[in-house]
Amino acid sequence: MAWEKANGNQRGKDRAARNKARREAGLKKGDPREADHKKPLSEGGSNSKKNIRVVSRETNAQKEVKRKRARKGNN
């Protein structure tokens, strides 16, 4: 509970950024596809149309796994 209080504001900002990306990509509520950031927001990417592509949930999950493995290998 303390974690949620300490990090709740950031979680709200993260959700707002994801929702903005979905809107920028033209995705509607209920669409199973996801907005993928070519350069992640956490690495300085933006929600501009140039940085967003529409992909399946599976494709986006695979990209995240690869990114985590790459980060783990660099540490």
C-alpha positions in Angstrom: 0.0 0.0 0.0 2.8 2.4 0.8 4.4 1.6 -2.6 1.1 2.5 -4.4 0.9 5.8 -2.5 4.6 6.6 -3.4 4.3 5.5 -7.0 0.6 6.1 -7.8 1.2 9.5 -9.5 3.8 8.0 -11.8 1.5 5.1 -12.7 -1.2 7.6 -13.6 1.2 9.5 -15.8 2.4 6.2 -17.5 -1.2 5.2 -18.2 -2.0 8.7 -19.6 1.1 8.4 -21.9 0.0 4.9 -23.2 -3.6 6.2 -23.8 -2.2 9.2 -25.7 -0.1 6.9 -27.9 -3.1 4.8 -28.7 -5.1 7.9 -29.7 -2.2 9.1 -31.8 -2.0 5.7 -33.6 -5.8 5.8 -34.3 -6.6 2.8 -32.1 -10.1 2.7 -30.6 -11.3 1.3 -27.3 -11.5 -2.5 -27.6 -9.0 -2.8 -30.5 -6.7 -5.7 -29.6 -3.7 -4.2 -31.2 -1.2 -2.0 -29.4 0.7 1.2 -30.0 4.4 0.3 -30.0 7.0 3.0 -29.5 10.0 2.5 -31.8 12.1 4.4 -29.2 10.5 3.7 -25.8 9.3 6.6 -23.6 11.6 5.3 -20.9 14.5 5.9 -23.2 13.5 9.4 -24.3 11.1 8.5 -27.1 7.9 10.5 -27.7 4.3 9.9 -28.6 4.8 11.5 -32.1 3.4 9.6 -35.0 6.9 9.0 -36.3 7.7 7.1 -33.1 4.6 5.0 -33.0 3.5 1.9 -34.9 0.5 -0.4 -34.5 1.4 -4.0 -33.8 -0.2 -7.1 -32.3 0.0 -7.7 -28.6 2.3 -10.7 -29.3 4.7 -8.7 -31.4 4.9 -6.0 -28.7 5.5 -8.6 -26.0 8.3 -10.2 -28.0 10.0 -6.8 -28.5 9.8 -6.2 -24.7 11.4 -9.6 -24.0 14.2 -8.8 -26.4 14.8 -5.4 -24.9 14.9 -6.8 -21.3 17.4 -9.5 -22.4 19.6 -6.9 -24.1 19.6 -4.7 -21.0 20.4 -7.7 -18.8 23.3 -8.6 -21.1 24.7 -5.0 -20.8 24.8 -5.0 -17.0 
